[in-house]
Amino acid sequence: MSTTWFIAKEYLKRLDVSFEERGRKTFSLYPVGRTETEEIEVFPGAHWITLTTRLLNLSDIPEKKRKEVFERLLRVNATLVEISFGVDKKNCLTLRNAIPVTGISYDAFSAIYEAHINGIKLFQKKILPQLI
């Protein structure tokens, strides 16, 4: 087990959020009350700790709407360096943050976690309503 895994676990404890260990490789967070998302996955890798949230399955969204959303998300990605929207292998819209392990601190981890939560809220309040 890597040192990064232990660091991530300690920082999650300090954040005082509910989480589960998933196979000694990832953590699943459940930020009850702060967002409407079900899970934030935290993956401590060799060089980065990533936070990933699946926001929406794109399969049910009409093609025309999808193009509009993709353009909007590309613009958001260009203006907000703290968060990054993308599409994963399961055709889900995702939000991802990455923290470099080199020089990691609790303050940096906490700031990235807050940016992730704010990215979820941005999606839910500004982008999701355009899809419905």
C-alpha positions as CSV (number, residue, x, y, z in Angstrom):
1,M,0.0,0.0,0.0
2,S,1.4,3.4,-0.9
3,T,2.1,6.3,1.3
4,T,-0.3,8.4,-0.9
5,W,-3.1,6.1,0.1
6,F,-2.4,6.8,3.8
7,I,-2.1,10.5,3.2
8,A,-5.4,10.7,1.3
9,K,-7.1,8.7,4.1
10,E,-5.8,11.0,6.8
11,Y,-6.9,14.1,4.9
12,L,-10.3,12.7,4.4
13,K,-10.6,12.1,8.1
14,R,-9.6,15.7,8.8
15,L,-12.3,16.9,6.4
16,D,-14.8,15.1,8.6
17,V,-16.7,13.6,5.6
18,S,-18.3,10.2,5.4
19,F,-16.2,7.8,3.2
20,E,-15.7,4.1,2.5
21,E,-12.5,2.4,1.5
22,R,-12.9,0.6,-1.8
23,G,-10.4,-2.3,-2.2
24,R,-7.5,-0.4,-0.7
25,K,-7.3,1.5,-4.0
26,T,-10.0,4.2,-3.8
27,F,-12.3,6.0,-1.4
28,S,-15.9,6.8,-2.0
29,L,-17.2,10.0,-0.4
30,Y,-20.9,10.7,0.3
31,P,-21.2,14.4,0.9
32,V,-24.7,14.4,2.4
33,G,-26.5,17.7,2.3
34,R,-23.8,19.6,0.4
35,T,-24.6,18.3,-3.1
36,E,-27.1,16.1,-4.8
37,T,-24.4,13.8,-6.1
38,E,-24.2,10.2,-4.9
39,E,-20.5,9.7,-4.8
40,I,-17.1,11.3,-5.2
41,E,-14.4,8.8,-5.9
42,V,-10.9,9.6,-4.5
43,F,-8.0,7.7,-6.2
44,P,-4.6,8.0,-4.6
45,G,-2.1,7.3,-7.4
46,A,1.7,7.3,-7.5
47,H,1.9,11.0,-8.7
48,W,-1.7,12.4,-8.3
49,I,-4.7,12.1,-6.1
50,T,-7.8,12.4,-8.3
51,L,-11.3,13.2,-7.3
52,T,-14.0,12.1,-9.8
53,T,-17.7,12.4,-9.8
54,R,-20.1,11.0,-12.4
55,L,-22.7,13.8,-12.9
56,L,-25.0,12.6,-15.6
57,N,-25.5,9.7,-18.0
58,L,-25.4,11.3,-21.5
59,S,-27.2,8.5,-23.2
60,D,-30.7,10.0,-22.6
61,I,-29.7,13.5,-23.8
62,P,-30.7,14.5,-27.4
63,E,-27.7,15.0,-29.7
64,K,-28.4,18.7,-30.2
65,K,-28.6,19.4,-26.5
66,R,-25.4,17.4,-25.9
67,K,-23.5,19.7,-28.4
68,E,-24.7,22.8,-26.5
69,V,-23.7,21.3,-23.2
70,F,-20.3,20.2,-24.5
71,E,-19.6,23.7,-25.8
72,R,-20.6,25.3,-22.5
73,L,-18.4,22.8,-20.5
74,L,-15.4,23.5,-22.8
75,R,-15.9,27.2,-22.0
76,V,-16.1,26.5,-18.2
77,N,-13.0,24.3,-18.5
78,A,-11.1,27.2,-20.2
79,T,-12.1,29.6,-17.4
80,L,-11.9,27.5,-14.2
81,V,-8.5,25.9,-13.7
82,E,-9.6,24.2,-10.4
83,I,-12.1,21.8,-12.1
84,S,-12.4,19.8,-15.3
85,F,-15.5,18.4,-16.9
86,G,-15.2,15.4,-19.3
87,V,-16.9,12.3,-20.6
88,D,-15.9,8.8,-19.3
89,K,-15.9,5.3,-20.8
90,K,-19.5,4.8,-19.6
91,N,-20.7,7.9,-21.5
92,C,-21.2,9.8,-18.3
93,L,-20.4,13.5,-17.8
94,T,-17.8,13.7,-15.1
95,L,-16.1,16.2,-13.0
96,R,-12.4,15.6,-12.1
97,N,-9.8,17.3,-10.0
98,A,-6.2,16.3,-9.5
99,I,-3.8,17.1,-6.7
100,P,0.0,16.5,-7.3
101,V,1.4,14.2,-4.7
102,T,4.7,16.1,-4.7
103,G,4.5,18.8,-2.0
104,I,1.0,17.8,-1.0
105,S,-0.5,19.5,2.1
106,Y,-3.8,19.3,3.9
107,D,-4.5,22.9,2.8
108,A,-4.0,22.0,-0.9
109,F,-6.1,18.8,-0.5
110,S,-8.9,20.7,1.3
111,A,-8.9,23.5,-1.4
112,I,-9.2,21.0,-4.2
113,Y,-12.0,19.1,-2.3
114,E,-13.9,22.4,-2.0
115,A,-13.3,23.2,-5.7
116,H,-14.8,19.8,-6.5
117,I,-17.9,20.4,-4.3
118,N,-18.3,23.9,-6.0
119,G,-17.9,22.3,-9.4
120,I,-20.8,19.9,-8.6
121,K,-22.9,22.8,-7.4
122,L,-22.1,24.8,-10.6
123,F,-23.2,21.9,-12.7
124,Q,-26.4,21.3,-10.7
125,K,-27.4,25.0,-10.7
126,K,-26.2,26.4,-14.0
127,I,-25.7,23.5,-16.5
128,L,-28.1,20.8,-15.6
129,P,-31.2,23.1,-15.9
130,Q,-30.3,23.7,-19.5
131,L,-30.5,20.0,-20.2
132,I,-34.0,19.5,-18.8
